[in-house]
Amino acid sequence: MIRVLIVDDHTIFRSGLKRLFSDENDISVVDEASNSTDALDKIRKHELDLVLMDVSMAGRSGLEALESLRIEFPQLPVLILSMYSEEQYAVVAMKAGANGYLSKDAEPAELIGAIRKIAAGGRYLTNRGTELMLMQFSGKDDRPTHQKLSTREFEIMRMIANGISLTEIGERLNISVKTVSTYRTRILEKIGVKSNAELAKFALRNEIV
């Protein structure tokens, strides 16, 4: 039996997943969580085989939660299920420690197959996701600019684009404001913009926020 924790801030979506999995003899939803803090508490509480996590949640994002999760539970399989396409998040999620990435518009059979594969010790990406990952190791890198950022740079970029202050970002990531500012400068240079407003426009244009 594959014991699953569902982490998503939409109650209706969680309910839909539970109904979907109820038809499968080898998948059991042990619990659910609506935010990253609740998720970590329940991961500590239960014996789990896989965490199914949304990347975009109120408060700390799925990527932030994944970073904390990997510190405490480095071997626990995590499948990121997101409304964002693979071009936006797949590479970043896999670099952050996810075992798979799937868009929420995927067919139910594909989701169930991905869960089974990851729970068995594998990884899951669609053909496009695999192509994006392989681009990193080839001489030709056609990935969008934001996918070339480190995981931490990407997460700080999202926070800045969402209007979160440098002070609050530092508090959430447990780093100094000076360090956040250094990251901001590096991000602006890599993306090729000069201000937070331009960064926000870039994020909207690339459907990152």
Secondary structure, DSSP 8 states (H G I E B T S, - for coil): -EEEEEE-S-HHHHHHHHHHHTT-TTEEEEEEESSHHHHHHHHHHS--SEEEE-S--SSS-HHHHHHHHHHH-TTS-EEEEESS-HHHHHHHHHHTT-SEEEETTS-HHHHHHHHHHHHTT--B--HHHHHHHHHTTSS-----GGGGS-HHHHHHHHHHHTT--HHHHHHHHT--HHHHHHHHHHHHHHHT--SHHHHHHHHHHTT--
